Amino acid sequence: MNSPETSGTADAAPIEGDATADKSKDDIAALAKGGRTNIFGFLLRLAARLPFLFIAGRIYGAEALGRFAYAILVVEFAAQLATLGLKRGLAAQLSKTQRPHVHVVWDGLLVSFLASGVAAAILIAFPFIMFPNSEINGLDRFLPLVIFTVVGADIALAALAYRYDIASTVRARSVVEPWTISIAAFLFSYYSLRDGLILSYVVSMIAALLASLWPLFKSYGLPHGWRPEPMKIAKIARRNMPLAAADAAEWGSRRLDLAILGLFASPAIVGIYYIAQQVASLPQKLKTSFDPILGPVITRNLEAGNLKAIASQVSQVGYWIIAAQIGIALALAIPGEAVMGLVGPGFVGGTGALAFLLAAEAVAATAVVSESALVYIARHRNLLISLSMLLLQAALSVAFIQICVFLGWGPLFQAAAVAAALMVALAYASVVKAIFLSKLLDAPVNGWRWTLLIAVAVASAIGYLATYLPEWMELIVGIPMILGSYAWVIWKWGFGPEDRKLFKMKG
């Protein structure tokens, strides 16, 4: 890259400066547009996910739900590893290569399918890893074959995101997948209350894969002239291992609590915790709303050497996510008993766990957004931070459970304890990753603004008053009041011109 001094014109510097500023504004606009599209998808996913939780809790019950949750936990972890970091790493490869992009995508699909085959073979050979506390019969052993569908859809959608096609992600993940699993879970309940949830999951993953591949073929075309290159594919796998491990660590931080709880508690307690986890994961989807578009923007600025722009973009998106997640966390936590009671009276005991899980999602926002840049700038050190977070979470989870046992507190307190451990570990990761990224970029990275405290105080006061309403009114009236008051404060005093681009429907 030529510097202004070597360009040969006196006006080069201001022109380049203006161009950089304009490009940064364009990037913020792209982030806003992509995030806006995915937030719409989040709302669609929410509308579809709630019926599934209701059906799973009311029809199948906590024990069947716990069995399903643990099996899917193992399978999705294997799929996360088999993706080999290409959900984010694919953008970096596409931005650097001179080869036809469709060939690069197929390289990624092939190498991830090879990894999927290895992961599936291991789980088929040792099915007790998926079902540690229940009998294995029928088609249980072959559940790992679904790994191919999960991985294929993830890579296809990552390729589409590189071209700023976020609508395909919305269709596949927020419409097709959740509505398919909800409808299938209801239909399969007439076939088997033991296996219906797992069968519905398999069907939903196949549907999501088909919904991902169709736009991929339309956008990239068929891979004419592509030939597998074993050495190049091996290089892709090796280069992406740190990224894959970081992705697995970040994903695992949201599942390790369930895995550890499953070692100490019955499937029924695991099922109750799973519902709390699913409710709490709703704001988590807002973070991932920006992942598909943030990766390409960061990689392009890295290629241009524009580190200050990356700091600005990470801070901007970080604020959007923090603001949204805190609002949703308040709206779900304050009427927590009523929210959990929707799934069934037996799930109300998971309210404490729900509160800690929602708080964890709020404090995690900074870590996740910082990581979006760190995986491209310092992937090995980012991985070390993520692994240290997991170790801290595991240690705290076991310690908190043992404290509950020592004090004579029941399994539901233990469920809340592992959620509290997750919250502390994610807070640690947020602080460390934000400080580290700031040093690397030589620019502040901070998505926090003090107006958030005012919004929290106002919304909490209104939410507290809403708890005196009948339970149905607490949900129908209280939640909109909490969200509305919070959003009004943020919009009035917390949003500047750059923030309002998120809601600008044109462009």
C-alpha positions in Angstrom: 0.0 0.0 0.0 1.3 3.4 -1.0 1.4 6.1 1.7 0.3 9.6 0.9 3.9 10.8 0.9 4.8 8.5 -1.9 1.8 9.2 -4.1 3.3 12.3 -5.7 0.6 14.9 -5.1 0.1 17.4 -2.3 -3.6 16.7 -2.1 -3.2 12.9 -1.7 -3.4 12.9 2.1 -6.7 14.7 2.5 -8.3 12.8 -0.4 -7.2 9.5 1.1 -8.4 10.6 4.5 -11.8 11.6 3.1 -12.0 8.3 1.3 -11.2 6.3 4.4 -13.8 8.3 6.4 -16.4 7.6 3.7 -15.5 3.9 3.6 -15.8 3.7 7.4 -19.3 5.3 7.2 -20.2 2.8 4.4 -19.0 -0.1 6.6 -21.1 1.1 9.6 -24.1 1.4 7.2 -23.4 -2.2 6.0 -23.2 -3.4 9.5 -26.4 -1.7 10.4 -28.2 -3.1 7.3 -27.0 -6.6 7.9 -27.7 -6.4 11.6 -31.2 -5.0 10.9 -32.0 -7.8 8.6 -30.8 -10.4 11.1 -32.6 -8.7 14.0 -35.8 -9.1 11.9 -34.8 -12.8 11.6 -34.3 -13.0 15.3 -37.9 -11.8 15.8 -39.1 -14.5 13.4 -37.0 -17.1 15.1 -38.5 -16.0 18.5 -42.0 -16.4 17.1 -41.2 -19.9 15.9 -39.1 -21.1 18.9 -41.7 -20.4 21.5 -44.1 -23.0 20.1 -41.3 -25.6 20.2 -40.5 -24.8 23.9 -44.2 -25.0 24.7 -44.7 -28.3 22.9 -41.5 -29.8 24.3 -42.4 -28.8 27.9 -46.1 -29.5 27.9 -46.3 -32.7 25.7 -42.9 -34.4 26.1 -42.0 -33.4 29.7 -38.7 -32.5 31.4 -37.2 -36.0 31.3 -37.5 -36.5 27.6 -36.4 -33.0 27.1 -33.3 -33.6 29.2 -32.4 -36.7 27.1 -32.9 -34.7 23.9 -30.9 -31.7 25.2 -27.8 -33.8 26.1 -27.7 -35.7 22.9 -28.0 -32.5 20.8 -25.4 -30.9 22.9 -22.8 -33.5 22.0 -23.8 -33.6 18.3 -23.6 -29.9 17.9 -20.3 -29.7 19.6 -18.9 -32.2 17.2 -20.4 -30.2 14.3 -18.8 -27.0 15.7 -15.4 -28.7 15.6 -16.1 -30.2 12.1 -16.8 -26.8 10.7 -13.1 -26.1 11.2 -13.6 -22.4 11.9 -14.9 -21.8 8.4 -18.1 -20.0 9.6 -15.8 -17.0 10.1 -12.6 -18.1 8.4 -14.2 -18.5 5.0 -14.5 -14.7 4.7 -10.7 -14.3 5.2 -10.0 -16.9 2.5 -12.4 -15.4 0.0 -11.0 -11.9 0.5 -7.4 -13.0 -0.3 -7.7 -15.6 -3.1 -7.4 -15.1 -6.8 -9.2 -18.4 -7.5 -12.9 -18.6 -8.4 -14.8 -18.1 -5.2 -17.1 -21.1 -5.9 -14.0 -23.3 -5.9 -12.9 -21.9 -2.5 -16.4 -22.6 -1.1 -16.3 -26.2 -2.3 -12.8 -26.7 -0.8 -14.3 -25.6 2.5 -17.3 -27.9 2.1 -15.1 -30.8 1.3 -12.7 -30.4 4.1 -15.5 -29.8 6.6 -17.4 -32.9 5.4 -14.2 -35.0 5.9 -14.0 -33.7 9.4 -17.8 -34.4 9.8 -17.2 -38.0 8.8 -14.6 -38.5 11.4 -16.7 -36.9 14.1 -19.8 -38.9 13.1 -17.9 -42.2 13.0 -16.6 -41.7 16.6 -20.1 -40.9 18.0 -21.7 -43.8 16.1 -19.0 -46.1 17.6 -19.5 -44.7 21.1 -23.2 -43.7 21.3 -23.1 -43.6 25.1 -21.4 -40.2 24.8 -24.7 -38.8 23.6 -26.9 -40.8 25.9 -25.0 -41.3 29.2 -28.1 -41.8 31.4 -30.6 -43.6 29.1 -31.0 -46.7 27.0 -29.7 -46.7 23.4 -32.1 -48.3 20.9 -33.6 -47.9 17.4 -31.9 -45.2 15.4 -30.3 -43.4 18.3 -26.8 -44.6 17.2 -27.1 -42.9 13.8 -28.1 -39.4 15.1 -24.5 -38.2 14.5 -25.1 -38.3 10.7 -27.0 -35.0 11.2 -23.6 -33.4 11.6 -23.2 -33.3 7.8 -26.4 -31.1 7.5 -25.4 -28.7 10.3 -21.9 -28.2 8.9 -23.0 -27.9 5.3 -25.6 -25.2 6.1 -23.1 -23.2 8.2 -20.5 -23.1 5.4 -23.1 -22.3 2.7 -24.5 -19.4 4.8 -21.0 -18.1 5.6 -20.3 -18.0 1.8 -23.5 -16.1 1.2 -22.8 -13.7 4.1 -19.5 -12.8 2.4 -21.6 -11.3 -0.4 -23.7 -9.5 2.1 -26.6 -12.0 1.6 -28.0 -12.1 5.1 -31.5 -12.8 4.1 -30.6 -16.4 3.3 -29.4 -16.9 6.9 -32.7 -15.4 8.1 -34.7 -17.7 5.9 -32.8 -20.9 6.8 -32.1 -20.3 10.5 -35.0 -18.1 11.6 -37.9 -19.4 9.5 -37.3 -22.9 8.0 -35.4 -24.5 10.9 -37.4 -23.3 13.9 -40.8 -23.7 12.3 -39.9 -27.1 11.0 -38.8 -28.4 14.4 -41.9 -26.9 16.1 -44.3 -28.5 13.6 -42.4 -31.8 13.5 -42.2 -32.0 17.3 -46.0 -31.8 17.4 -46.5 -34.4 14.7 -43.9 -36.9 16.0 -45.5 -36.7 19.5 -48.2 -39.0 18.1 -45.4 -41.4 17.1 -43.1 -41.5 20.1 -42.8 -39.3 23.2 -39.3 -40.8 23.7 -37.8 -40.1 20.3 -40.1 -37.4 18.8 -37.9 -34.5 19.8 -34.7 -36.0 18.3 -36.6 -36.9 15.1 -37.9 -33.4 14.7 -34.4 -32.0 15.2 -33.1 -34.2 12.3 -35.9 -33.1 10.0 -35.3 -29.4 10.9 -31.6 -29.7 10.1 -32.2 -31.3 6.7 -34.7 -28.5 5.9 -32.2 -25.8 6.9 -29.5 -27.4 4.8 -31.8 -27.4 1.7 -32.8 -23.8 2.4 -29.0 -22.9 2.5 -27.8 -24.8 -0.5 -30.4 -23.4 -2.9 -29.3 -19.7 -2.6 -25.7 -20.8 -2.6 -26.1 -22.4 -6.0 -28.0 -19.3 -7.2 -25.3 -16.9 -6.0 -22.1 -18.8 -6.7 -23.2 -21.2 -9.4 -21.9 -24.8 -9.9 -18.2 -25.4 -9.3 -17.2 -25.9 -13.0 -13.6 -27.0 -13.3 -13.1 -27.6 -9.6 -10.8 -30.4 -8.6 -10.1 -31.4 -5.0 -6.5 -30.5 -4.0 -5.5 -32.6 -1.0 -2.5 -30.5 0.0 -4.4 -27.2 -0.3 -7.3 -28.6 1.7 -5.0 -29.9 4.4 -3.5 -26.4 4.6 -6.9 -24.9 5.0 -7.7 -27.3 7.9 -4.3 -26.6 9.6 -4.6 -22.8 9.2 -8.1 -22.8 10.6 -7.5 -25.0 13.7 -7.0 -22.0 16.1 -10.2 -20.4 14.7 -12.1 -23.7 15.0 -10.9 -24.1 18.6 -11.9 -20.5 19.4 -15.3 -21.1 17.9 -15.7 -24.4 19.8 -14.6 -22.6 23.0 -17.1 -19.8 22.6 -19.9 -22.2 21.7 -18.8 -24.5 24.5 -19.1 -21.7 27.0 -22.8 -21.8 26.3 -23.1 -25.5 26.7 -20.5 -26.5 29.3 -22.9 -25.5 32.1 -25.5 -28.0 30.8 -22.8 -30.7 30.3 -21.5 -30.3 33.9 -25.0 -30.1 35.4 -25.8 -33.4 33.5 -23.0 -35.1 35.5 -24.6 -34.1 38.9 -28.3 -33.9 38.2 -31.1 -36.1 36.8 -32.4 -35.8 33.2 -35.5 -33.9 34.6 -33.3 -31.2 36.1 -31.3 -31.0 32.9 -34.6 -30.6 31.0 -35.7 -27.7 33.3 -32.3 -26.0 32.8 -32.5 -26.6 29.1 -35.7 -24.6 28.9 -34.1 -21.7 30.9 -31.1 -21.9 28.6 -33.3 -21.7 25.5 -35.1 -18.7 26.8 -31.8 -17.0 27.7 -30.4 -17.8 24.3 -32.9 -15.6 22.6 -30.8 -12.4 23.2 -27.7 -14.4 22.3 -29.2 -14.6 18.8 -28.9 -10.9 18.6 -25.1 -11.1 18.9 -24.9 -13.6 16.1 -27.1 -11.2 14.0 -24.0 -9.2 13.3 -21.5 -12.0 13.0 -22.1 -12.8 9.3 -21.6 -9.1 8.2 -19.0 -8.1 10.8 -16.5 -10.7 9.7 -16.2 -9.5 6.0 -16.1 -5.8 7.1 -13.2 -6.5 9.5 -11.2 -8.6 7.0 -11.5 -5.9 4.4 -10.3 -3.3 6.8 -7.4 -5.5 7.9 -6.4 -5.9 4.2 -6.4 -2.0 4.0 -4.5 -1.7 7.3 -7.3 0.5 8.8 -7.1 -0.6 12.4 -8.8 2.5 13.8 -11.9 1.7 11.7 -12.0 -1.8 13.1 -12.0 -0.4 16.7 -14.8 2.0 15.8 -16.9 -0.8 14.2 -16.4 -3.2 17.1 -17.3 -0.5 19.6 -20.4 0.5 17.5 -21.7 -3.0 17.1 -20.8 -3.8 20.7 -23.0 -1.0 21.9 -25.9 -2.1 19.8 -25.7 -5.6 21.1 -25.2 -4.6 24.7 -28.2 -2.2 24.6 -30.4 -4.8 23.0 -29.4 -7.7 25.2 -29.8 -5.8 28.4 -33.3 -4.7 27.4 -34.4 -8.3 26.5 -32.7 -9.7 29.6 -34.8 -7.3 31.8 -38.0 -8.1 29.9 -37.5 -11.9 30.5 -35.9 -11.9 33.9 -38.2 -9.6 35.9 -41.4 -11.7 35.0 -39.2 -14.9 35.1 -41.6 -17.1 36.9 -44.4 -16.3 34.5 -42.1 -16.9 31.5 -41.0 -20.3 32.8 -44.5 -21.2 33.8 -45.6 -20.9 30.2 -43.7 -24.1 29.4 -45.3 -25.8 32.3 -45.8 -25.5 36.1 -42.9 -27.9 36.7 -40.4 -25.6 35.0 -41.0 -22.6 37.3 -38.2 -23.8 39.6 -35.7 -22.9 36.8 -36.4 -19.1 37.3 -33.2 -18.6 39.3 -31.1 -20.2 36.6 -32.9 -18.1 34.0 -31.9 -14.9 35.8 -28.2 -15.8 35.9 -28.2 -17.0 32.3 -29.8 -13.7 31.0 -27.2 -11.7 33.0 -24.5 -13.9 31.5 -25.7 -13.0 28.0 -25.6 -9.3 28.7 -22.0 -9.4 30.1 -20.8 -11.6 27.2 -21.6 -9.1 24.5 -18.2 -7.3 24.8 -16.3 -10.6 24.6 -18.1 -11.9 21.6 -17.8 -8.7 19.6 -14.1 -8.3 20.5 -13.5 -11.9 19.4 -14.9 -11.0 16.0 -11.8 -9.0 15.4 -9.3 -11.0 17.6 -9.9 -14.2 15.5 -8.3 -12.4 12.6 -5.6 -10.4 14.4 -4.4 -12.7 17.2 -6.2 -16.0 16.8 -3.7 -18.0 19.0 -3.8 -15.6 21.9 -7.6 -15.3 21.6 -7.8 -19.0 21.8 -5.8 -19.0 25.0 -8.1 -16.5 26.6 -11.1 -18.5 25.5 -9.7 -21.7 26.9 -8.8 -20.0 30.2 -12.4 -18.8 30.4 -13.6 -22.4 30.0 -11.3 -23.6 32.6 -12.5 -20.9 35.0 -16.1 -21.7 34.2 -15.6 -25.5 34.8 -13.8 -24.9 38.1 -16.4 -22.4 39.3 -19.3 -24.6 38.2 -18.0 -27.6 40.2 -17.1 -25.4 43.2 -20.5 -23.7 43.3 -22.3 -27.1 43.0 -20.3 -28.5 45.9 -21.1 -25.4 48.0 -24.8 -26.0 47.3 -24.4 -29.7 48.3 -22.6 -28.7 51.5 -25.3 -26.2 52.4 -28.0 -28.8 51.7 -29.6 -26.9 48.8 -31.5 -28.9 46.3 -30.7 -29.6 42.6 -32.5 -26.5 41.4 -30.1 -24.4 43.4 -27.3 -26.4 41.7 -28.8 -25.4 38.4 -28.7 -21.8 39.3 -25.1 -22.3 40.6 -23.7 -23.4 37.2 -25.5 -20.4 35.5 -23.8 -18.1 38.0 -20.5 -19.7 37.2 -21.1 -19.0 33.5 -21.9 -15.4 34.2 -18.6 -14.8 36.1 -16.5 -16.6 33.5 -18.0 -14.5 30.6 -17.5 -11.3 32.5 -13.8 -12.2 32.9 -13.6 -12.9 29.1 -15.3 -9.7 28.2 -12.8 -7.5 30.2 -9.7 -9.4 29.1 -10.6 -9.5 25.4 -11.7 -5.9 25.2 -8.4 -4.7 26.9 -6.3 -7.0 24.7 -8.0 -5.8 21.4 -7.6 -2.2 22.4 -3.9 -2.6 22.8 -3.6 -4.4 19.4 -5.6 -1.7 17.6 -4.1 1.1 19.6 -7.6 2.5 19.9 -10.3 2.2 22.6 -12.8 -0.6 22.2 -15.7 0.0 24.4 -19.4 -0.6 23.8 -20.6 0.6 27.2 -22.4 3.9 27.7 -23.6 5.3 31.0 -27.1 6.0 29.6 -27.6 2.3 29.9 -27.8 2.5 33.7 -30.6 5.1 33.4 -32.5 2.9 31.0 -32.0 -0.1 33.3 -33.3 1.8 36.4 -36.4 3.0 34.6 -37.2 -0.3 33.1 -36.6 -2.2 36.4 -38.9 0.1 38.3 -41.7 -0.4 35.8 -41.0 -4.1 35.7 -41.2 -4.3 39.5 -44.6 -2.7 39.5 -45.7 -5.1 36.7 -45.0 -8.1 39.0 -48.0 -7.1 41.1 -50.3 -7.8 38.1 -51.9 -11.2 37.5 -49.5 -13.6 35.7 -51.1 -13.3 32.3 -51.1 -9.5 32.5 -47.5 -9.6 33.7 -46.6 -11.2 30.4 -49.0 -9.4 28.0 -48.7 -5.9 29.6 -45.6 -6.1 31.7 -43.0 -7.2 29.1 -44.0 -4.6 26.5 -43.9 -1.9 29.3 -40.4 -3.0 30.3 -39.2 -3.0 26.7 -41.0 0.2 25.8 -39.6 2.2 28.7 -36.1 0.9 28.2 -36.2 1.6 24.5 -37.5 5.1 25.0 -34.6 6.1 27.3 -32.0 4.5 24.9 -33.6 6.2 21.9 -33.9 9.6 23.6 -30.5 9.9 25.3 -28.4 6.9 24.3 -28.5 6.9 20.5 -26.5 9.2 18.3 -26.6 9.6 14.5 -24.4 6.5 13.8 -26.7 4.4 16.1 -29.8 5.5 14.3 -28.5 4.0 11.1 -29.6 0.7 12.5 -33.2 1.7 12.1 -32.8 3.5 8.8 -34.8 1.3 6.5 -33.3 2.7 3.2 -29.8 1.7 2.0 
